[in-house]
Amino acid sequence: MPPALKALLAQLAGVAVAFALARAGVVSGLWPLVAVQAAAACISAALLRSARWWLPIHLAFLPAVVGAQRSAIDPRWFLGAFVTLALVYWSSFRSQVPLYLSNRHAVRAVSALLPAQPARLLDIGAGTGSLLRPLARSRPDCRFTGIEIAPAPWLAGRLLALGVPNLSFLRGDFFAHDWADFDLVYAFLSPVPMDKVWHKARREMRPDSLLVSNSFALPGCAPDEVVELDDRRRTRLYIYRIRSQRAPETAK
Ligand SMILES: C[S@@+](CC[C@H](N)C(=O)[O-])C[C@H]1O[C@@H](n2cnc3c(N)ncnc32)[C@H](O)[C@@H]1O
């Protein structure tokens, strides 16, 4: 079940419990009922096996809504915050791939993977282009393309790419684009889409091209190489060389 649907069900379960207890005369008064709803939503989320970080959100959700309702804050601030978050995170509630950025250690490691001759690199889910820009500047002989679905990071990336002639920043779904033209495809996503990413890579990428995944290994497929970065989280880059007809089970 998608996490957003679980969250909705947990909140509704909380409302149902609070309503039932209010009708039975067991609990009364606004804040006691809010507390019951929050606790019941939190327990329901745990029973639905939501990720642990959802639990404090369920506990805080209705108290925050009621608190905000009673405060004198102009509701347009809430609308503004909602619109800003929606433009940054866009379809993350469905894709389960939020925005976080590659660091300079990743840039250096990916740069070392580029061949000496001119090559093409695609960043699937390019964020604001924090990987692509330094690479494009250091390798003017190569072509760099980023595809980003969320409007705000895409716009930031597009504006920051002005004046970098070998960098293109496209808006859209990377699953809808062809990856066949690229020598290296870079992904920094989440565990959720990796299976689909691997199927598309095997279908479309040319033999001998590289798929590089920051932090998230491909399920059921041993990487050809793992590079550990010298950063605080000891980030790992999983490197897969595409072979024709390569099957996950037969990978080295
Ligand atoms: C973790 S960020 C990585 C940003 C960038 N690649 C970097 O390394 O700095 C992942 C990005 O992928 C984007 N994304 C997720 N699914 C996508 C899809 N199907 N098509 C295009 N972008 C997507 C998200 O909006 C998010 O900005």
The ligand as a MOL file (V3000), in Angstrom:
LIG
                    3D

  0  0  0     0  0            999 V3000
M  V30 BEGIN CTAB
M  V30 COUNTS 27 29 0 0 0
M  V30 BEGIN ATOM
M  V30 1 C 18.0210 12.5990 -4.3410 0
M  V30 2 S 17.6810 13.8160 -5.5560 0 CHG=1
M  V30 3 C 19.2080 13.7720 -6.4650 0
M  V30 4 C 19.5570 15.0700 -7.1420 0
M  V30 5 C 20.8040 15.0270 -8.0260 0
M  V30 6 N 20.8530 13.8620 -8.8810 0
M  V30 7 C 22.0640 15.0500 -7.2100 0
M  V30 8 O 22.7090 14.0040 -7.1560 0
M  V30 9 O 22.3810 16.0970 -6.6190 0 CHG=-1
M  V30 10 C 16.5290 12.9030 -6.5860 0
M  V30 11 C 15.7210 13.7640 -7.5170 0
M  V30 12 O 15.0560 12.8970 -8.4420 0
M  V30 13 C 13.8380 13.5120 -8.8140 0
M  V30 14 N 12.9880 12.4590 -9.3920 0
M  V30 15 C 12.4100 11.4230 -8.7620 0
M  V30 16 N 11.7400 10.6370 -9.6220 0
M  V30 17 C 11.8920 11.2080 -10.8410 0
M  V30 18 C 11.4430 10.8720 -12.1540 0
M  V30 19 N 10.7020 9.7700 -12.3750 0
M  V30 20 N 11.8070 11.6640 -13.1910 0
M  V30 21 C 12.5840 12.7740 -12.9830 0
M  V30 22 N 13.0350 13.1460 -11.7580 0
M  V30 23 C 12.6980 12.3730 -10.7080 0
M  V30 24 C 13.3260 14.1030 -7.5080 0
M  V30 25 O 12.4090 15.1530 -7.7770 0
M  V30 26 C 14.6260 14.5980 -6.8660 0
M  V30 27 O 14.8580 15.9480 -7.1410 0
M  V30 END ATOM
M  V30 BEGIN BOND
M  V30 1 1 1 2
M  V30 2 1 2 3
M  V30 3 1 2 10
M  V30 4 1 3 4
M  V30 5 1 4 5
M  V30 6 1 5 6
M  V30 7 1 5 7
M  V30 8 2 7 8
M  V30 9 1 7 9
M  V30 10 1 10 11
M  V30 11 1 11 12
M  V30 12 1 11 26
M  V30 13 1 12 13
M  V30 14 1 13 14
M  V30 15 1 13 24
M  V30 16 1 14 15
M  V30 17 1 14 23
M  V30 18 2 15 16
M  V30 19 1 16 17
M  V30 20 1 17 18
M  V30 21 2 17 23
M  V30 22 1 18 19
M  V30 23 2 18 20
M  V30 24 1 20 21
M  V30 25 2 21 22
M  V30 26 1 22 23
M  V30 27 1 24 25
M  V30 28 1 24 26
M  V30 29 1 26 27
M  V30 END BOND
M  V30 END CTAB
M  END
